[in-house]
């Protein structure tokens, strides 16, 4: 986890003793905030200053739990306090208050004195029971306010009613003893409805419809299944919404070497993550072994996600996995992803097709079973000057490939590029005519995965080489 400037916690002070010292307008506002939690609030406001109207109003509104003491605080007032908040003109008094609070075991906040604060008040978006707290750790109040305004617009006032309904319905959903995924389906549908029609009243009719929908899905999903999911070329922002939803409802996720860091952050926290990378050529991770694992896990009734780089249906051996699942009678579905060629084209800002220069687009792999250049490629098609060729797994055999293409008649000056780690922060692009690309790549210390793109379309993109 990245460093946290502060730890957001949500306290539950209802019925508990909170101590507030001070009589400024700011203290009055804190009084309102603290009283809103249902706490027993003890206010110590010395009577040599005028007590803010907001404090007087609170004591009238909640005489049973808001008490105003017209005197300065004393150390013994802090006994049993869950939290202590003070607003003082003088540094000395603030320091004494903080010391007394800590001695009494109460976290303390002295307004506008960060050194005397165990906790800070964030800005709040209040759709209680849905509450959002925002803190910039004092670094950027204006920025924080803008963030708050954004969140306000995302969460209509009516979300309060939806959050209340969720709280009312929770026990009932829990009582059904559904498996996790069915409960999840209920809450996913609930959430989708809240966002689609926030103004709708979440009433008992809606609840019953959602319960019935989840019940039906429970019966359908009693059996496990496998979702082959494309994770895109690297940048997690290129995951599809469906991929994210499947990652969040999976029981187990089998993922490849190509899955970039950050992608698995979207997985359900409880999901089992199994790395089935083949790069190490470990005997435990053959394709047969992966197929068998998929069948076994789905057979246990689990929701299995097979997460693959790019698009699962492009050089991903999805065909073998689908065949094995079909043979075992395991239901399976596919979620497409952004293939590496699309990611690379985006990074180069270059269209892979062009009405004059590239009427055909071909994807090939330059990596045969034995790791060498495949012999059975269609060299004539690859030498076609009106085509764009995208080469997957082509880094190791780039030199041999280029030699074969030239021998097949491709113009040595045909524009080409190598795109490494497309869509990732360290994406690298090397441009050179096809005859010179291998040498230029060798000189530039490239880390894979990388694609090669060959054809006149490459030259029609922006001229700058990154
Ligand atoms: N199913 C994947 C391809 C798997 S084959 C897809 O649709 O993209 C693995 C090859 O894909 C790598 O050797 C490399 O050529 C290419 N590749 C995958 N991710 C890449 C990336 N981020 N940048 C460049 N090439 C990538």
Boltz pocket constraint, residues with backbone or C-beta under 6 A from the ligand:
constraints:
  - pocket:
      binder: B
      contacts: [[A, 232], [A, 233], [A, 234], [A, 258], [A, 308], [A, 309], [A, 310], [A, 311], [A, 312], [A, 313], [A, 314], [A, 315], [A, 316], [A, 338], [A, 339], [A, 340], [A, 341], [A, 343], [A, 344], [A, 391], [A, 392], [A, 393], [A, 394], [A, 419], [A, 420], [A, 421], [A, 422], [A, 423], [A, 424], [A, 449], [A, 450], [A, 451]]
      max_distance: 6.0
